[in-house]
Amino acid sequence: GDGGGDSEEKDGVIFLGTDTSVAPGLDHKSVVDAFDLMLLKGETDNNNGGRSDTRGGAGGGSESSALGRSFGAPGTLAACSMITRGLQSLKGRRVGYCGLMLPVCEDNGLAEVYSRGGVSLGQFLQYSSVCGVGIDTYPVPGKSSSLLQGGKTPLSLSLSLSLSLL
C-alpha cells in the first residue's frame, strides 16, 4: 500500500484505502476485451501508417486478431507489465494487491482463449513475472490422482503448503 498505515474516519466509516487491482469476474466483460483494444490498436496503427483503426478487419494481422482475440499474441507480456505498473503508480492511499490479475477460471474470455489453445499455461507462468495469474485456478489435463501419486507433491512438502490439482 501507499498509506503508511494511516486511515481516515468519517461518519463512523474507516477508509483504509483503495485496491486498484483489475480482477476479472464471470459477471462482466472479460479482461481479454481490454487486451484486444490495446494490442489490436497498436497493430492497426502500425499497419495504417499511424492512423488509428480499431476495427481489426482486413489489413492483415495474426490469426489471433482475426479471431477477435489478441490475448496471448506478441505484446501480451508487455501489456500486462504496463497495466500493472500503471495501477501501482496511482496516487492516493492504496491497500491490497493493486495490480492486474489473470485467473483463467474466473474470466470467460481468458477461459475461452486458454481452452482453444490461444495461450498456454507456460505463457501464463511468464505473465506471472509482472502480474498475478492465480496459477492454482488453471485446469491441467489428466487425472489428479496420477499427477499427485500419493497425495503430496515434493513442492508441497518442501513448502509445507497444501497444493492441489483438480
Contacts in CASP RR format, 6 or more apart in sequence:
PFRMAT RR
TARGET T0000
AUTHOR 0000-0000-0000
METHOD contacts of the structure
MODEL  1
GDGGGDSEEKDGVIFLGTDTSVAPGLDHKSVVDAFDLMLLKGETDNNNGG
RSDTRGGAGGGSESSALGRSFGAPGTLAACSMITRGLQSLKGRRVGYCGL
MLPVCEDNGLAEVYSRGGVSLGQFLQYSSVCGVGIDTYPVPGKSSSLLQG
GKTPLSLSLSLSLSLL
1 93 0 8 1.000
1 94 0 8 1.000
1 95 0 8 1.000
1 96 0 8 1.000
1 98 0 8 1.000
2 91 0 8 1.000
2 92 0 8 1.000
2 93 0 8 1.000
2 94 0 8 1.000
3 17 0 8 1.000
3 92 0 8 1.000
3 93 0 8 1.000
3 94 0 8 1.000
3 95 0 8 1.000
5 16 0 8 1.000
6 93 0 8 1.000
7 14 0 8 1.000
7 15 0 8 1.000
7 16 0 8 1.000
7 17 0 8 1.000
8 14 0 8 1.000
8 15 0 8 1.000
8 93 0 8 1.000
9 15 0 8 1.000
15 93 0 8 1.000
16 93 0 8 1.000
16 95 0 8 1.000
17 92 0 8 1.000
17 93 0 8 1.000
17 94 0 8 1.000
17 95 0 8 1.000
18 92 0 8 1.000
18 93 0 8 1.000
18 94 0 8 1.000
18 95 0 8 1.000
19 94 0 8 1.000
19 95 0 8 1.000
19 96 0 8 1.000
19 97 0 8 1.000
19 98 0 8 1.000
20 87 0 8 1.000
20 88 0 8 1.000
20 90 0 8 1.000
20 94 0 8 1.000
20 98 0 8 1.000
20 99 0 8 1.000
21 87 0 8 1.000
21 96 0 8 1.000
21 97 0 8 1.000
21 98 0 8 1.000
21 99 0 8 1.000
21 100 0 8 1.000
21 101 0 8 1.000
22 31 0 8 1.000
22 34 0 8 1.000
22 83 0 8 1.000
22 87 0 8 1.000
22 99 0 8 1.000
22 100 0 8 1.000
22 101 0 8 1.000
23 101 0 8 1.000
23 103 0 8 1.000
23 106 0 8 1.000
24 30 0 8 1.000
24 31 0 8 1.000
24 101 0 8 1.000
24 102 0 8 1.000
24 103 0 8 1.000
24 106 0 8 1.000
24 107 0 8 1.000
24 110 0 8 1.000
25 106 0 8 1.000
25 107 0 8 1.000
26 106 0 8 1.000
26 107 0 8 1.000
26 108 0 8 1.000
30 107 0 8 1.000
30 108 0 8 1.000
30 109 0 8 1.000
30 110 0 8 1.000
31 71 0 8 1.000
31 100 0 8 1.000
31 102 0 8 1.000
31 107 0 8 1.000
31 109 0 8 1.000
31 110 0 8 1.000
32 69 0 8 1.000
32 71 0 8 1.000
32 107 0 8 1.000
32 109 0 8 1.000
32 110 0 8 1.000
32 112 0 8 1.000
32 113 0 8 1.000
33 109 0 8 1.000
35 70 0 8 1.000
35 71 0 8 1.000
35 72 0 8 1.000
35 76 0 8 1.000
35 79 0 8 1.000
36 65 0 8 1.000
36 68 0 8 1.000
36 69 0 8 1.000
36 70 0 8 1.000
36 71 0 8 1.000
37 54 0 8 1.000
38 79 0 8 1.000
39 65 0 8 1.000
39 70 0 8 1.000
39 71 0 8 1.000
39 73 0 8 1.000
39 75 0 8 1.000
39 76 0 8 1.000
39 79 0 8 1.000
40 54 0 8 1.000
40 56 0 8 1.000
40 65 0 8 1.000
40 68 0 8 1.000
40 70 0 8 1.000
41 52 0 8 1.000
41 54 0 8 1.000
43 56 0 8 1.000
43 61 0 8 1.000
43 62 0 8 1.000
43 65 0 8 1.000
43 70 0 8 1.000
44 52 0 8 1.000
44 53 0 8 1.000
44 54 0 8 1.000
44 55 0 8 1.000
44 56 0 8 1.000
44 59 0 8 1.000
45 51 0 8 1.000
45 52 0 8 1.000
45 53 0 8 1.000
47 59 0 8 1.000
47 60 0 8 1.000
47 61 0 8 1.000
56 65 0 8 1.000
56 68 0 8 1.000
57 66 0 8 1.000
60 66 0 8 1.000
62 70 0 8 1.000
62 73 0 8 1.000
62 74 0 8 1.000
64 70 0 8 1.000
64 71 0 8 1.000
64 72 0 8 1.000
64 73 0 8 1.000
64 118 0 8 1.000
65 73 0 8 1.000
69 109 0 8 1.000
69 112 0 8 1.000
69 113 0 8 1.000
69 118 0 8 1.000
70 76 0 8 1.000
71 109 0 8 1.000
71 110 0 8 1.000
71 113 0 8 1.000
71 118 0 8 1.000
71 119 0 8 1.000
72 113 0 8 1.000
72 118 0 8 1.000
72 119 0 8 1.000
72 123 0 8 1.000
76 119 0 8 1.000
76 123 0 8 1.000
76 127 0 8 1.000
77 126 0 8 1.000
77 127 0 8 1.000
77 129 0 8 1.000
77 130 0 8 1.000
80 100 0 8 1.000
80 102 0 8 1.000
80 127 0 8 1.000
80 130 0 8 1.000
80 131 0 8 1.000
81 130 0 8 1.000
81 131 0 8 1.000
83 99 0 8 1.000
83 100 0 8 1.000
83 131 0 8 1.000
84 99 0 8 1.000
84 100 0 8 1.000
84 130 0 8 1.000
84 131 0 8 1.000
87 98 0 8 1.000
87 99 0 8 1.000
87 100 0 8 1.000
88 94 0 8 1.000
88 98 0 8 1.000
88 99 0 8 1.000
90 98 0 8 1.000
97 132 0 8 1.000
99 131 0 8 1.000
99 132 0 8 1.000
100 130 0 8 1.000
100 131 0 8 1.000
100 132 0 8 1.000
101 131 0 8 1.000
101 132 0 8 1.000
101 133 0 8 1.000
101 134 0 8 1.000
102 110 0 8 1.000
102 124 0 8 1.000
102 127 0 8 1.000
102 131 0 8 1.000
102 132 0 8 1.000
102 133 0 8 1.000
102 134 0 8 1.000
103 110 0 8 1.000
103 133 0 8 1.000
103 134 0 8 1.000
103 137 0 8 1.000
104 110 0 8 1.000
104 111 0 8 1.000
104 114 0 8 1.000
104 124 0 8 1.000
104 133 0 8 1.000
104 137 0 8 1.000
104 138 0 8 1.000
104 139 0 8 1.000
105 111 0 8 1.000
105 137 0 8 1.000
105 138 0 8 1.000
105 139 0 8 1.000
106 137 0 8 1.000
110 119 0 8 1.000
113 119 0 8 1.000
114 124 0 8 1.000
114 138 0 8 1.000
121 135 0 8 1.000
121 138 0 8 1.000
121 140 0 8 1.000
124 133 0 8 1.000
124 135 0 8 1.000
124 138 0 8 1.000
125 133 0 8 1.000
125 135 0 8 1.000
127 133 0 8 1.000
128 134 0 8 1.000
128 135 0 8 1.000
136 163 0 8 1.000
136 164 0 8 1.000
139 166 0 8 1.000
140 147 0 8 1.000
140 165 0 8 1.000
144 164 0 8 1.000
144 165 0 8 1.000
144 166 0 8 1.000
147 165 0 8 1.000
148 165 0 8 1.000
153 163 0 8 1.000
155 161 0 8 1.000
155 163 0 8 1.000
156 162 0 8 1.000
156 163 0 8 1.000
END
